[in-house]
Amino acid sequence: MRATQELKELAARIADLPDQELLKRIASGAFAESAHRLALAEAQGRGLDLIPVAPEESEPETVGEAWQVVRRFASGTEAQIVARRLEVEDIPAHVATGGVLLTDSATSDPGAGAARLSVPASMVPRAQALLRELEAGDLALEGESESPATYTDLSDRRLFAFTGDPYYVEADRRLRTGAQLAGFNFVAAILGTTWCVHRKCYAYGAAVLALDAIAIGLGSGTAIPWATSLLLLVARAGVGVAANPLYLRRVNGRIAALAATHADEVRLEGALKAAGGTNLPAVIVLIIAAGVLPALLRG
């Protein structure tokens, strides 16, 4: 429901844009991924012609060898990141931008997308092989730590910037490919409310605390000595199953909201890191409170 409301608000803001401003943003790639399709639909609904507003950049001139487009991207930012990764592997790469933005993610079809990534013709097979490795997440510099730039997919990069953990990127990929579950989160199952607070999911933390209290209450009301432990185990198993889908739904909603207000990808990444991540001080306070409060109540 929250994500739907955010999309409605985003569509309303796009609808308020004048024709020329709307066309300019579409053609320049200023819209974030979540807003791009809405902007195209709005322009088409107004009967506007989607014409380029920026001149096409030519491929670099080389002596004795032609350059070939190996991939097109929705934004120049994505293309530049991938170009730098290819250059690390000693493959010269050039990014040319201009034209109407046609897609909202990287595509293997060289005929679609606004930013063109080209390499020398002799290096096309090697470049394509490395691009496949990048998409599979198998290519990284030796000793290089994970960072948003490690990912070529825009959604993956933003999710990593927010969560700071590749585990949740992989879990989100499973959900996007139609998987019913996003994996069992053992940390959430074991730590319960502490995990929720650490991940800044305070409302979920309160819900898990209430679930634990219900399990303890039901167990203590029976004559079976191990009933409380069994009910707590079942409750925490449910937490482990539900943790990833609930957390990712919240995270993706926050990412969509921030992306709608940050056209610049670099600034968006900073905003995602600030809004996401973890809250260790809150965990410390929670642990201290859990130890001190029972003593105060007994006193």
KENU-337170 format. One line per 5 residues: number of its first residue (from 1); their letters; for each residue x, y, z of C-alpha. Coordinates in steps of 0.5 Angstrom, whole numbers, plus 500, padded with zeros to 3 digits. Each point is the difference from the previous one (the first is absolute). Last residue first. Layout:
BEGIN
NUM = a = X,Y,Z; ...
END
This chain:
BEGIN
299 = grlla = 527,492,586; 498,495,496; 497,505,495; 507,503,500; 504,494,499
294 = plvga = 495,498,494; 502,507,497; 507,500,500; 502,494,496; 495,501,494
289 = aiilv = 501,507,501; 508,499,499; 498,496,494; 496,505,497; 504,506,501
284 = ivapl = 506,496,496; 495,498,494; 498,507,500; 508,502,499; 501,495,495
279 = ntgga = 495,503,495; 501,497,493; 500,502,493; 494,504,497; 498,507,500
274 = aklag = 507,503,499; 503,494,495; 494,502,496; 501,507,500; 507,499,498
269 = elrve = 498,496,494; 495,505,498; 505,505,500; 504,496,495; 494,498,496
264 = dahta = 498,507,499; 492,501,499; 499,499,507; 493,501,503; 497,494,496
259 = alaai = 506,496,502; 499,502,507; 492,497,500; 502,494,496; 506,498,505
254 = rgnvr = 495,501,506; 495,495,497; 506,495,498; 502,500,507; 493,499,503
249 = rlylp = 499,494,495; 507,497,501; 499,500,507; 493,497,500; 503,495,495
244 = naavg = 506,498,504; 497,499,507; 494,496,498; 504,493,500; 505,502,506
239 = vgara = 494,503,504; 496,494,499; 505,495,503; 501,505,505; 492,499,502
234 = vllll = 501,492,499; 506,500,505; 496,505,505; 495,495,500; 504,494,501
229 = stawp = 504,504,506; 493,502,503; 497,493,500; 507,496,503; 497,499,507
224 = iatgs = 493,498,497; 495,502,505; 497,506,496; 499,507,502; 508,502,499
219 = glgia = 500,498,493; 494,504,498; 503,506,504; 507,499,497; 498,499,493
214 = iadla = 496,507,501; 506,503,502; 504,498,495; 495,502,495; 500,507,503
209 = lvaag = 507,501,500; 500,498,492; 495,505,499; 504,506,504; 506,498,496
204 = yayck = 496,500,493; 498,507,502; 507,502,502; 503,498,493; 506,503,500
199 = rhvcw = 504,494,498; 504,500,507; 493,501,503; 497,494,496; 506,496,502
194 = ttgli = 499,501,507; 493,498,500; 501,493,498; 507,499,501; 500,492,498
189 = aavfn = 495,500,494; 502,507,498; 508,497,499; 497,494,497; 496,503,494
184 = fgalq = 497,495,496; 501,501,493; 496,505,496; 494,496,499; 494,499,495
179 = agtrl = 505,501,494; 498,504,494; 506,503,497; 499,506,504; 500,496,507
174 = rrdae = 507,497,498; 503,506,498; 498,503,507; 503,495,504; 507,501,496
169 = vyypd = 500,507,501; 498,499,508; 506,495,501; 504,505,496; 500,505,506
164 = gtfaf = 501,507,501; 492,501,500; 499,506,497; 506,501,495; 499,492,499
159 = lrrds = 493,501,498; 502,506,495; 505,496,496; 495,494,500; 495,504,497
154 = ldtyt = 504,504,495; 503,493,497; 508,501,499; 502,498,507; 507,501,503
149 = apses = 499,507,500; 495,500,506; 506,497,504; 503,493,502; 507,500,502
144 = egela = 505,499,495; 506,496,502; 501,497,493; 495,504,496; 493,498,498
139 = ldgae = 497,495,495; 495,495,502; 494,504,501; 496,497,495; 499,506,496
134 = lerll = 507,502,501; 502,493,497; 496,501,494; 503,507,499; 507,496,500
129 = aqarp = 498,495,495; 497,506,495; 507,504,501; 504,494,498; 496,499,494
124 = vmsap = 500,507,498; 507,501,501; 502,500,493; 494,505,498; 503,505,505
119 = vslra = 495,502,505; 494,504,501; 494,501,505; 494,504,498; 496,504,504
114 = agagp = 493,501,498; 497,493,500; 498,495,495; 503,497,493; 506,497,504
109 = dstas = 495,495,503; 504,497,506; 496,505,504; 502,504,506; 494,503,504
104 = dtllv = 494,505,499; 500,500,493; 498,505,494; 504,506,502; 499,505,494
99 = ggtav = 507,502,497; 507,502,502; 505,496,504; 507,497,497; 504,496,505
94 = hapid = 507,497,498; 504,494,502; 507,498,500; 501,493,502; 506,499,505
89 = evelr = 495,496,505; 500,507,505; 498,503,493; 494,495,500; 498,502,507
84 = raviq = 500,507,499; 496,499,494; 495,497,504; 499,506,505; 500,505,494
79 = aetgs = 494,496,497; 496,500,506; 501,507,501; 498,502,493; 493,497,501
74 = afrrv = 496,495,497; 505,496,497; 503,497,494; 505,495,499; 505,497,495
69 = vqwae = 501,506,495; 505,499,495; 507,504,499; 503,500,494; 508,499,499
64 = gvtep = 506,502,496; 501,507,504; 494,502,505; 495,505,500; 496,500,506
59 = eseep = 492,498,499; 496,506,498; 496,504,505; 492,500,498; 498,507,501
54 = avpil = 495,502,506; 493,501,500; 498,494,497; 492,500,498; 495,496,503
49 = dlgrg = 494,503,497; 494,502,505; 493,497,499; 499,502,507; 499,493,502
44 = qaeal = 506,498,497; 504,505,504; 496,498,506; 502,492,499; 507,502,498
39 = alrha = 501,504,507; 496,494,504; 505,495,497; 506,505,502; 498,501,507
34 = seafa = 502,494,503; 507,500,496; 502,507,502; 498,505,496; 506,505,497
29 = gsair = 501,495,494; 501,506,496; 495,499,495; 494,498,505; 502,506,504
24 = klleq = 500,505,494; 493,497,498; 497,501,506; 503,507,501; 497,502,493
19 = dplda = 493,497,502; 500,504,506; 500,495,506; 494,500,505; 499,493,497
14 = iraal = 507,497,503; 498,503,507; 493,496,499; 504,494,498; 505,500,506
9 = ekleq = 494,501,505; 496,494,497; 507,496,500; 501,501,507; 493,498,502
4 = tarm = 501,494,496; 506,499,504; 497,501,507; 494,495,498
END
